Amino acid sequence: MIDPSRDLPRSAASIWAPLRPFIAVERRLGLAAARQPLTAFLYEFLRFGLKQGWACLFGAIMVALLIGSHLLYPRGAALARYDFLVIAAVLVQIAMLALRLETLEEALVILLFHVTGTAMEIFKTSVGSWIYPEPSLLRIAGVPLFTGFMYACVGSYIARSWRLFDFRFTHHPPIWAALALAAAIYVNFFGHHYMADLRWVLFCVTLALFGRCFVYFKVWRSYRRMPLMIGWGLVAIFIWIAENIGTFTSTWLYPSQLHGWSPVGIGKLGSWYLLLIISYAMVALVNRPRRMGRSVGAAMPSLRSPGAERAEPAWRGP
């Protein structure tokens, strides 16, 4: 008897050692779920949620640390809360590497984002854009060192999602153009304090470069697609929600929140959208976007077809 799962593409889960024992079990469940349209839909929806949860692992841990330390960390403790967050974030990174919940490449991405984010934090706090109201020892120029990890959460999410969903693209601009746009956005975050804010120009350039770009992502057997710019918008909304959690827990505060908390203005979505483009460009430099080939795109296999994935090329890490 032929094993129907024998020729299925390599699972992205094999990258992370703790997930490997579950690959065969998941495939058997998938074959059973594919027999009926409703169970196939529910199973793909469940897979989407689990993949998103795994991609968000580092970010979710950091948000949990912000909330937990705000509610439970003893006031007046010898170790300042911010310093605790720095140590906790480093220990989380060590644990994720040791338990192979994170690859070395992902850890390097996090380090890169930590440096980039900390540099911007030092400048932004120096001009009064926001403050960190609590004392700490582990800081540079008034910026607690854990803040870089908050930026790294975004890079970690993009890098892990890229692999989990096996991103492919159509009409993707050259990498050099994406990097040039990212550099211009980064410079504008500094320069708009001294000259005209060019964010609307940058939005127009983004539309010109990425307006026709579609990202194809594979949740289960078939590729789905959406405009890449819409995908960025959805992620920016979740970052904005996380920022509201950060200010609600008094981890950082905007000038308007010094005398009482209020939600972060919806206008900040634009800033996070632009920051997300920087994050995307840096990850794309490492992963090199793969074009959606005709043979893959034409197949778009049915969820009900047991052998559908055999028409698609095997999964390959970036």
C-alpha positions, 0 to 999 in steps of 0.5 A, spaced: 500 500 500 502 506 498 503 511 503 499 518 501 504 522 505 510 519 502 511 525 497 509 531 501 514 537 501 518 537 507 515 541 513 517 548 515 516 545 522 522 541 521 527 547 522 525 547 530 527 541 533 521 540 538 516 540 533 519 535 529 516 529 533 509 532 531 510 532 523 507 525 522 501 526 527 499 532 524 500 529 517 495 524 519 490 529 522 490 533 515 489 527 511 483 525 515 481 532 515 481 533 508 475 528 507 470 533 508 470 541 506 468 543 513 473 539 516 478 541 511 476 549 512 476 548 520 483 544 520 486 550 515 484 555 520 487 552 526 493 551 522 493 558 521 492 560 528 498 555 530 503 558 525 501 565 527 502 563 535 509 560 533 511 566 529 509 570 535 513 566 540 518 571 542 513 577 541 508 574 546 513 572 551 515 580 551 508 582 552 507 577 557 513 580 561 511 587 560 504 585 563 507 580 569 512 585 571 507 591 571 502 587 575 506 582 580 513 585 580 515 588 587 515 596 588 522 598 591 525 591 589 533 592 589 533 590 582 529 595 578 523 592 574 527 595 567 533 591 569 529 585 571 526 586 564 533 586 560 535 580 564 529 576 563 529 578 555 536 575 555 535 569 559 529 568 554 533 568 548 538 563 551 533 558 553 530 559 546 536 557 543 538 552 548 531 548 547 532 549 539 525 554 539 529 559 535 535 558 530 541 561 530 539 565 524 533 568 528 537 570 534 542 574 529 536 577 526 534 579 533 541 582 535 541 586 528 534 589 530 536 590 537 542 595 535 537 598 530 532 599 535 536 602 541 539 607 536 533 610 534 530 610 542 536 614 544 535 619 539 527 619 540 528 619 548 533 625 547 528 629 543 522 628 548 518 623 543 517 619 549 520 617 556 522 611 560 519 613 567 522 608 572 529 608 574 534 602 572 542 601 571 542 597 565 541 603 560 544 607 555 543 615 555 537 614 559 534 608 554 533 601 558 537 596 554 530 591 554 527 596 549 531 593 543 528 587 544 521 590 543 523 592 536 527 585 535 520 582 536 517 585 529 524 582 526 523 575 529 515 575 527 517 576 520 523 572 519 519 566 523 513 567 518 517 567 512 519 560 513 512 557 516 508 560 511 513 559 505 513 566 502 513 567 495 512 573 491 509 576 484 511 583 482 516 584 488 521 590 487 529 589 487 532 588 494 536 594 493 530 598 492 527 596 498 533 597 502 533 604 499 526 605 501 528 603 508 534 607 509 530 613 507 524 611 512 530 610 518 533 617 516 526 621 516 525 618 523 531 622 525 530 628 520 523 630 521 525 633 527 529 638 524 526 639 517 519 637 513 516 630 515 517 626 508 512 620 511 507 622 505 512 622 500 515 615 503 508 612 503 507 614 495 514 611 494 512 605 498 505 604 493 509 605 487 514 600 489 510 595 492 503 597 490 502 591 485 506 586 489 502 580 492 505 575 497 503 568 497 503 564 503 501 556 504 497 555 510 496 548 509 496 545 502 495 550 497 497 557 497 493 563 499 495 570 497 494 578 499 497 584 497 503 585 501 501 592 503 495 590 506 499 584 510 503 590 513 497 594 515 494 588 519 501 587 522 502 594 524 495 594 527 497 588 532 504 592 533 499 598 535 495 594 540 502 592 543 504 599 544 498 600 548 499 595 552 506 597 553 504 604 555 498 602 559 503 598 563 507 604 564 513 601 561 514 607 556 510 613 556 508 619 551 508 626 553 500 626 553 500 620 558 504 623 563 498 625 567 494 619 566 493 613 561 490 614 554 490 610 548 496 611 543 493 615 538 491 612 531 496 616 527 501 612 530 499 606 525 503 610 520 509 610 524 509 603 525 507 601 518 513 605 516 517 601 521 515 595 519 517 596 512 524 597 515 523 590 518 521 587 512 527 590 508 532 587 513 529 580 513 528 580 506 536 582 505 537 575 509 531 571 506 531 573 498 524 573 496 522 567 492 518 569 485 511 565 485 513 560 479 507 559 474 507 551 476 506 553 483 501 558 482 497 555 476 496 549 481 493 552 487 490 545 489 484 543 492 484 542 499 480 536 498 485 533 493 490 528 497 495 528 493 495 536 491 501 538 494 505 533 490 505 538 484 508 543 488 516 544 489 519 541 496 519 547 501 526 550 502 529 554 507 531 561 505 
